[in-house]
Amino acid sequence: MPQNTLTVTDNRTGQTYQVPIENGTVRAMELRKIKASPEDFGLMTYDPAFMNTASCRSSITFIDGDRGILRYRGYPIEMLAECCSFLEVAYLLLFGELPNDVQREKWVSEITHHTMLHETSKRFMEGFRYDAHPMAMLVSTVAALSTVYPEARNVQDASNRLLQIKRLIAKMPSIAAMSYRHSLGFPYVYPDNDLTYTENFMHMLWKMVEPKYAVHPVLARALDILFILHADHEQNCSANAMRSVGSALTDPYLATAAAAAALAGPLHGGANEEVLKMLDEIGSKQNVPAFIKKIKEGHGKLMGFGHRVYKNYDPRARVIKDTAERVFEVTGRNPKLDIALELERIALEDDYFVTRKLYPNVDFYSGIIYQAMGFRPEMFTVLFAIPRTVGWLAQWQEMLTDPEQKIARPRQVYTGCEERPLPAPEPHFVHEIEEARETC
Ligand SMILES: CC(C)(COP(=O)(O)OP(=O)(O)OC[C@H]1O[C@@H](n2cnc3c(N)ncnc32)[C@H](O)[C@@H]1OP(=O)(O)O)[C@@H](O)C(=O)NCCC(=O)NCCS
């Protein structure tokens, strides 16, 4: 009997099947061969929320949730955060290798020269209400780019795809900065091509009347590190949205808008905003035990804790904690850090959290840093969307070039009624029909 197989006996028929095992998986389509009768459709798997289903093969990001490991293209996240810039990491995620000097220069220059937005995008943005959520503005404006670049629809053309990838990576900070300034009522600031990716973003966010905005190098580097940490996270909810929408050969602006919409949810990228609201609600260190008690009694969740994949400390949370110290040396300590540290300390000793393997995730500390840097909580998910665009695009490109992929279309287990006749019309309904006929 071949070793890398699974033997399945169907007790309905007594028949035995050999199912090949490949990379620790069995192909769901193999199960279709298992039938109770020749007319039977064949066996399916039932896996709500993809708890145990690999939807693709991917060589981009590796996570070992039990050991708290995250690698992009084989490089540990901690090393990349220490030694690389965000645009180098973006290149790595998209092309598989870190750029050499010539490739880096070309790549950075190309991204820098695509940061301008068409004036129609600016006017589109101006139409939003003053209190529109920046994430809703971002999602809509990214989708609207599809009207500016109709050729993006040609997703099978590799050079066309690459052009749209560069545009999206370059324009996300410009859209994000516009959405931020829109909510404050400030005029939009055009990009400055002399600056790095994160410096330029900070310039577009915070420049007022001074001729040149002076970016603090420690804060620019901290933002760069945060962008590296958020760049990709394999098949998360928004990456899955990107792949699923992109599998219909939708253009990348619309697919990215769909992915960003998934990110906006409080169980995904919206969690860092929720963490800040939670810390505000707790108010002070002394209130932490009572808050934890409330959570354990089933009243809400400890936001920024728990992860579908990590059942250990999220390695990104560790890097963020170190980065926070450097940021606070410049900005002053965010008092919410003390509440967060106390929450973490108590939760990590508490049986409820220990047995469920609930540890701080990337969102637990990122919001505290962002707030210290001057961002309002509504902007946090937007700050997540900028770097994650790189991951979405890398996943999208991989999906489109994978000969095994097709339009994503799950199956269902139908639980509704069997075929049945329409009910006989009610007497008053028959009367109305007759009346209507007479007036015709
Ligand atoms: C991330 C998250 C959605 C993962 O969910 P999941 O993999 O479906 O995990 P489950 O909801 O099955 O959680 C397993 C158990 O832990 C509990 N749990 C999970 N996260 C929790 C949290 N943050 N606070 C309190 N309890 C939590 C669940 O209630 C469940 O308990 P039970 O077994 O008694 O029913 C979830 O942990 C969560 O909502 N966290 C808060 C939001 C957040 O920080 N999101 C950012 C992710 S990067």
The ligand as an SDF file (V2000), in Angstrom:
LIG
                    3D

 48 50  0  0  0  0  0  0  0  0999 V2000
   -8.9660   37.0070   16.1400 C   0  0  0  0  0  0  0  0  0  0  0  0
  -10.2000   36.1780   16.4570 C   0  0  0  0  0  0  0  0  0  0  0  0
  -11.3560   36.6750   15.5450 C   0  0  0  0  0  0  0  0  0  0  0  0
   -9.9040   34.7030   16.1880 C   0  0  0  0  0  0  0  0  0  0  0  0
  -11.0830   34.0100   16.3570 O   0  0  0  0  0  0  0  0  0  0  0  0
  -11.2050   32.4170   16.2590 P   0  0  0  0  0  0  0  0  0  0  0  0
   -9.9780   31.8260   15.7180 O   0  0  0  0  0  0  0  0  0  0  0  0
  -12.4770   32.1510   15.5490 O   0  0  0  0  0  0  0  0  0  0  0  0
  -11.2670   31.9850   17.7700 O   0  0  0  0  0  0  0  0  0  0  0  0
  -12.5740   31.6340   18.5960 P   0  0  0  0  0  0  0  0  0  0  0  0
  -13.5620   32.7580   18.4730 O   0  0  0  0  0  0  0  0  0  0  0  0
  -13.0240   30.2650   18.2180 O   0  0  0  0  0  0  0  0  0  0  0  0
  -11.9970   31.6430   20.0500 O   0  0  0  0  0  0  0  0  0  0  0  0
  -11.7220   30.4760   20.8270 C   0  0  0  0  0  0  0  0  0  0  0  0
  -12.1280   30.7520   22.2680 C   0  0  0  0  0  0  0  0  0  0  0  0
  -11.4000   31.8750   22.7730 O   0  0  0  0  0  0  0  0  0  0  0  0
  -12.2910   32.9390   23.0990 C   0  0  0  0  0  0  0  0  0  0  0  0
  -11.6960   34.1820   22.6260 N   0  0  0  0  0  0  0  0  0  0  0  0
  -11.0870   34.3710   21.4260 C   0  0  0  0  0  0  0  0  0  0  0  0
  -10.6110   35.6090   21.3570 N   0  0  0  0  0  0  0  0  0  0  0  0
  -10.9110   36.2090   22.5080 C   0  0  0  0  0  0  0  0  0  0  0  0
  -10.6730   37.4860   23.0180 C   0  0  0  0  0  0  0  0  0  0  0  0
  -10.0220   38.3970   22.3140 N   0  0  0  0  0  0  0  0  0  0  0  0
  -11.1130   37.7840   24.2550 N   0  0  0  0  0  0  0  0  0  0  0  0
  -11.7730   36.8570   24.9920 C   0  0  0  0  0  0  0  0  0  0  0  0
  -12.0150   35.6290   24.5580 N   0  0  0  0  0  0  0  0  0  0  0  0
  -11.5930   35.2980   23.3310 C   0  0  0  0  0  0  0  0  0  0  0  0
  -13.5910   32.6200   22.3890 C   0  0  0  0  0  0  0  0  0  0  0  0
  -14.6950   33.2000   23.0430 O   0  0  0  0  0  0  0  0  0  0  0  0
  -13.5880   31.1240   22.4410 C   0  0  0  0  0  0  0  0  0  0  0  0
  -13.9350   30.7410   23.7370 O   0  0  0  0  0  0  0  0  0  0  0  0
  -14.8220   29.4000   23.9900 P   0  0  0  0  0  0  0  0  0  0  0  0
  -13.9600   28.2760   23.5160 O   0  0  0  0  0  0  0  0  0  0  0  0
  -15.1000   29.3860   25.4420 O   0  0  0  0  0  0  0  0  0  0  0  0
  -16.0620   29.5840   23.1490 O   0  0  0  0  0  0  0  0  0  0  0  0
  -10.6170   36.3360   17.9480 C   0  0  0  0  0  0  0  0  0  0  0  0
   -9.5700   35.9020   18.7700 O   0  0  0  0  0  0  0  0  0  0  0  0
  -11.0020   37.7720   18.2730 C   0  0  0  0  0  0  0  0  0  0  0  0
  -12.1620   38.1640   18.0600 O   0  0  0  0  0  0  0  0  0  0  0  0
  -10.0340   38.5750   18.8520 N   0  0  0  0  0  0  0  0  0  0  0  0
  -10.3090   39.9660   19.1250 C   0  0  0  0  0  0  0  0  0  0  0  0
  -10.2480   40.7970   17.8590 C   0  0  0  0  0  0  0  0  0  0  0  0
   -8.8300   40.9820   17.3820 C   0  0  0  0  0  0  0  0  0  0  0  0
   -7.9360   41.3440   18.1350 O   0  0  0  0  0  0  0  0  0  0  0  0
   -8.6400   40.7890   16.0680 N   0  0  0  0  0  0  0  0  0  0  0  0
   -7.3600   41.0080   15.4250 C   0  0  0  0  0  0  0  0  0  0  0  0
   -6.7830   39.7820   14.8330 C   0  0  0  0  0  0  0  0  0  0  0  0
   -5.1600   40.1180   14.2500 S   0  0  0  0  0  0  0  0  0  0  0  0
  1  2  1  0
  2  3  1  0
  2  4  1  0
  2 36  1  0
  4  5  1  0
  5  6  1  0
  6  7  2  0
  6  8  1  0
  6  9  1  0
  9 10  1  0
 10 11  2  0
 10 12  1  0
 10 13  1  0
 13 14  1  0
 14 15  1  0
 15 16  1  0
 15 30  1  0
 16 17  1  0
 17 18  1  0
 17 28  1  0
 18 19  1  0
 18 27  1  0
 19 20  2  0
 20 21  1  0
 21 22  1  0
 21 27  2  0
 22 23  1  0
 22 24  2  0
 24 25  1  0
 25 26  2  0
 26 27  1  0
 28 29  1  0
 28 30  1  0
 30 31  1  0
 31 32  1  0
 32 33  2  0
 32 34  1  0
 32 35  1  0
 36 37  1  0
 36 38  1  0
 38 39  2  0
 38 40  1  0
 40 41  1  0
 41 42  1  0
 42 43  1  0
 43 44  2  0
 43 45  1  0
 45 46  1  0
 46 47  1  0
 47 48  1  0
M  END
$$$$
